[in-house]
Amino acid sequence: QLVESGGRLVQAGDSLRLSCASPGGTISAYFMAWFRQAPGKEREYVATITKSGRTTYNENSVKGRFTISRDNMKVYLQMNNLEPEDTAVYYCAADLIYYGLDESGFGSWGRGTQVTVTS
């Protein structure tokens, strides 16, 4: 299981950093990802990061404003210049074997952290 933190209510233009950790210990062996689900919409992929630090982003959503990073214990999502359209529950996902963008491939998930952006 994973535990996300850092979500809160902010204003448009603000920044937030989300964190995700495994209570079981290190995440160093895992392929990690952030997803989000906005009200009334399906969950969508936001960003991924491999064990070696290679990253991908859903540019349709993040538009160069988000950065995913990691250390041995946590994965982070730095979100800058937030927009009301970024309001969503943000989920962390991990898997030892899967290396893709489809949420069905990830075996471990957190419960999510709420990010609300007001205009």
Residue pairs with C-beta under 8 A, 6 or more apart in sequence:
1 22
1 23
1 24
1 108
1 109
1 110
2 20
2 21
2 22
2 92
2 93
2 94
2 108
2 109
2 110
3 20
3 21
3 22
3 23
3 92
3 110
3 111
4 18
4 19
4 20
4 90
4 91
4 92
4 110
4 111
4 112
4 113
5 18
5 19
5 20
5 21
5 113
6 16
6 17
6 18
6 19
6 113
7 16
7 18
7 89
7 90
7 113
7 114
7 115
7 116
8 16
8 114
8 115
8 116
9 116
9 118
10 16
10 82
10 115
10 116
10 117
10 118
11 82
11 117
11 118
11 119
12 82
12 83
12 84
12 117
12 118
12 119
13 81
13 82
14 82
14 117
15 78
15 79
15 80
15 81
15 82
16 78
16 79
16 82
16 115
17 76
17 77
17 78
17 79
18 34
18 76
18 77
18 79
18 90
18 92
18 113
18 115
19 74
19 75
19 76
20 27
20 32
20 34
20 74
20 75
20 76
20 77
20 92
20 110
21 27
21 73
21 74
22 73
22 94
22 108
25 73
26 72
26 73
27 70
27 72
27 73
27 74
27 75
27 94
28 51
28 72
29 51
29 96
30 51
30 94
30 95
30 96
30 108
31 48
31 49
31 50
31 51
31 94
31 95
31 96
31 98
31 99
32 48
32 49
32 68
32 70
32 75
32 92
32 93
32 94
33 45
33 46
33 47
33 48
33 49
33 92
33 93
33 94
33 101
33 106
34 45
34 46
34 47
34 48
34 68
34 75
34 77
34 90
34 91
34 92
34 93
35 43
35 44
35 45
35 46
35 90
35 91
35 93
35 103
36 43
36 44
36 46
36 61
36 86
36 88
36 89
36 90
36 91
36 115
37 43
37 44
37 88
37 89
37 91
37 112
38 85
38 87
38 88
39 87
39 88
41 88
43 91
43 103
44 58
44 61
45 58
45 101
45 102
45 103
46 57
46 58
46 61
46 62
46 66
46 68
46 77
46 90
47 55
47 56
47 57
47 58
47 62
47 66
47 68
47 77
48 55
48 56
48 68
48 101
49 55
49 68
49 69
49 70
49 75
50 99
53 69
53 70
55 68
56 101
57 64
57 66
57 68
58 101
65 79
65 80
65 81
65 82
66 77
66 78
66 79
66 80
67 77
67 78
67 80
68 75
68 76
68 77
68 78
69 75
69 76
69 78
70 76
75 92
75 94
77 90
79 86
79 115
82 115
82 117
83 117
84 117
84 118
84 119
85 117
86 115
86 117
87 115
87 116
87 117
88 115
89 112
89 113
89 114
89 115
90 112
90 113
90 114
90 115
91 109
91 110
91 111
91 112
92 109
92 110
93 103
93 106
93 108
93 109
93 110
94 106
94 107
94 108
94 109
95 105
95 106
95 107
95 108
96 107
98 105
98 106
98 107
